[in-house]
Amino acid sequence: MRFGIVASRFNPEITDALLASCRKGLAKARIADADVEVVRVPGGYEIPWAAHRLAATGKFDAIITLGCVLKGQTPQNDHISRSIFQRLHEISIATGTPCVLGVITPKTWRQAVARTKGKMDRGVEAAEAALEMARLRRELDQRHGKA
């Protein structure tokens, strides 16, 4: 299986941790580094564009998106989060390639850090979800003669 990962560079302490744990999750499932393409983008708003470009190639079984849109003093985070979530859903449907949401939207820095380790490690969760969706995609494609 092949996976694309789109990770934001904004809030690097969080996004780098999400990326590292996501890659570990894929490695644990015996996915080789050569079968994972990582694309970094400036911030959360740019994630859907890069995810669409990867999904449109047809070369990936799933796309994993990683980012941290932290609550601020203005509603900008709400607008960005809503846009990311909606666009990723649209990309999944339009391309047939699952786009897994590993973009977190914590209210505080403490919540963000908590979601990068232990039982709430969203990077590992994103890898697990992508593996499950990639398997399901292949199963459905085989079942319905698309493979």
N, C-alpha and C positions, 0 to 999 in steps of 0.2 A: 504494500500500500504506500501511497505517496501523500504527503501533507504539506500544505502551505500554511505558514504562520505569518500573520500581519501583527506587528507589535508597535505600539506608540513609544516614542522616546520621551514624551512629556511625563513628569513625575518618575524619573529614572530609577530611583530607589525601589519603587513599587513595580514598575513595568519590567525592569531587568530581573527582578525576583520572580515575577509571573512567568517570564520567558524561560528562565532557568528551570523552574519546576515543571513547566509544560514539557520541555525537552527531556527532562528526566523521566516523566511519565510515559512519553513515547518510547524512550530507550528501554524502559522496563518492559514494555510490550514488544521488544525486539524490532523496533523500527530503526533502521540504520540512518545515521546522519545524512548520508547521500540521498535518502528518500524524504528529506525535510528541507524545504526552501523557506528561509526567513527573510522577510522584507520589513524594514523599519520605516516608520513614517513619523512626521513631526509631532502630531497630536491625535486625539481621538477622532476629530472631525474628518481626518484624511483616511482613516481605517477602511471605510466602505469602498472608496475608490480603488485602493490597492487590492482589497479582497475581491472585488469584481474583476479586475485585470487577471488575477490568478485563477479564479473560478472559470473565467471565459476561455482559458487555454484548454480546458478539458483534461489536463494532465494530473489533477489532484483528486483524491478520493474524498477529501474534506479540507476546508479552510478553517483555521483557528484564528480568532481575533483576540488580542490582548491589549488592555489599556486601563487607565485609571482616570475617571472623570470625577474629580473631587468637588464636593459641594463648596460653593463660594458665597460671597455676600450678595451676588446678583443671580438672576435666574438663568444665566448663560449655560451653566452645567445641565439644567433641565432640557434646554433646547438642543444642546449637543448630544446628550444621551438619547433623547427621543429620536433624533435624526439617525444616529448610528444604529439603534435597534431596528427601526423601520427599514432602513436601507439594507441591512444584513439579511433580514427576512426576505425582502424582495429579491436580493441576489440569489439566495438559496432556491427560491421558487423559479426564477427566470433561467438559471443556469443548470439546475438539477444537481448542483454541488452543495452539500451541506456546509453552511457557515456557522461555526460554533461560537457562541458568545462567551468570551472570557474577559469582557470589559466590565470592570467593577465601578460602582457608583457610590462610594462611601460618603458619609456625612462628615467624617473627621479623619485626620491623618492616622490616628490610632486604629480606627476601623480598617483603613487601607492596609496598614502593616499586618493586622490580624488576619487579613484575607490572603496573605502570601506564605503562610506556614501552618503546620499542624493540620487539624481536622477541617479547617476552613480554607485550605490552599486552593485558590481558584485556578491557578495554573495547572495543577494536577487534574482538577475536575474538568477543565477544558480539554486536556489530552484524552481523558477517559471518555468524555462525551464524543469527541471526534472519532476515536477508535470505534465506538459503538455505532455511530452514524455511518462511518465508512463501511463497516461490515454489513449494516442493514442495506445500504445503497447497493452493494454488490449482490447481496442475497435477493433483493427485489428485482434487480436487473437480470439476474440469472433466471429467476422464477418467471419473469415475463418476457424472456427472450431478447433482452437488450444487451447482453454481454457478448 
